[in-house]
Amino acid sequence: MKQIQFARTGIPSEVVACVDVPEPASPGPGEVLVQAQAFPINPADILTLRGGYARRADGVGVPGSEAVGVVVATGEGVANVAVGDRVIYLCRDNWLAFKCVPAHQVMPVPRQADLLQLAMLKVNPATAHCLLERFVALGADDWVIQNAANSGVGRSLTQLARLRGIRSISVVRRDDVSAELMALGATAVLRDGDDLAARVREQTGGARVALAVDAVGGAATARLADAVSDGATLVNYGGMQGEACIVRPDQLIFRDIAVRGFWLTRTVESMPYADAKLMYDALSGHVLAGNLHTPVEARYRAEEIQQAVAHAERGGRHGKVLVEFSN
């Protein structure tokens, strides 16, 4: 079978390879065997290949934060899925054609929904969902502001906020994505800059900006903190800038801004399976209804993984890069 792997960390497109390995054994009690169909290349996957993301100490092996596939065999005692079910993995290290995992590490998703959208369901939509649900009780008059709004998480958050009737401000670094984000449901799209807070106040009319979502870090974090209301919460889930988040003492002390971090992996691992199923059922329902969509810029075969990873590293993209296993 085909397996994507890396033996060392470094330049992602150079260290990753598609190799042939034996298929796994039949599933044991409580296990399922899944045949993967497609996976996206996420920023976390690129960081993993570079050696800059949380994983085991040796830093090598099979990458892959998510994938979608079909259950082809089940072990004794498995009740949550059956042979023929389409599933997404809740575990990591998923870029391989067949994988045998405990049944609680897969989640059934509707076969009628678009395969490629389901391949991207586990990480970005779930992160956006948790960012909106877990930190602040948002009312109808509240606003949410986020940077990296053109990212997969950013697009998902905008669409989910619209579905909940929450007004959102998308902060971007590229003017060419503004129309796309407004079409997704953003209330406003603003270019990042030193005067961001003043432009946010003008846009909101002084209404409460209760939640800020940061994926950039560095000085961009401080600009978001300046833009929110006193007593608001700022949640960081990424570091695109490659710098420590900057939050000034006056923002913490005099304005009572709360700063939190979020990592989906830890959240999902600690979440009861029934709760995770409720979340992913709701998200996959939005996908099926056409209310939650992530653009796809390119599709590659597993054998083209080096080209796919190189494409995923490019700036200025207008969608995700996905990889598919041949049947």
Secondary structure, 3 states (H helix, E strand, C coil): CEEEEECCCCCHHHHEEEEECCCCCCCCCCEEEEEEEEEECCHHHHHHHHCCCCCCCCCCECCCCCCEEEEEEECCCCCCCCCCCEEEECCCCCCECEEEEEHHHEEECCCCCCHHHHHCCCCHHHHHHHHHHCCCCCCCCCEEEECCCCCHHHHHHHHHHHHHCCEEEEEECCHHHHHHHHHHCCCEEEECCCCHHHHHHHHHCCCCEEEEEECCCCHHHHHHHHHCCCCCEEEECCCCCCCCCCCCHHHHHCCCCEEEECCHHHHHHHCCHHHHHHHHHHHHHHHHHCCCCCCEEEEEEHHHHHHHHHHHCCCCCCCEEEEECCC
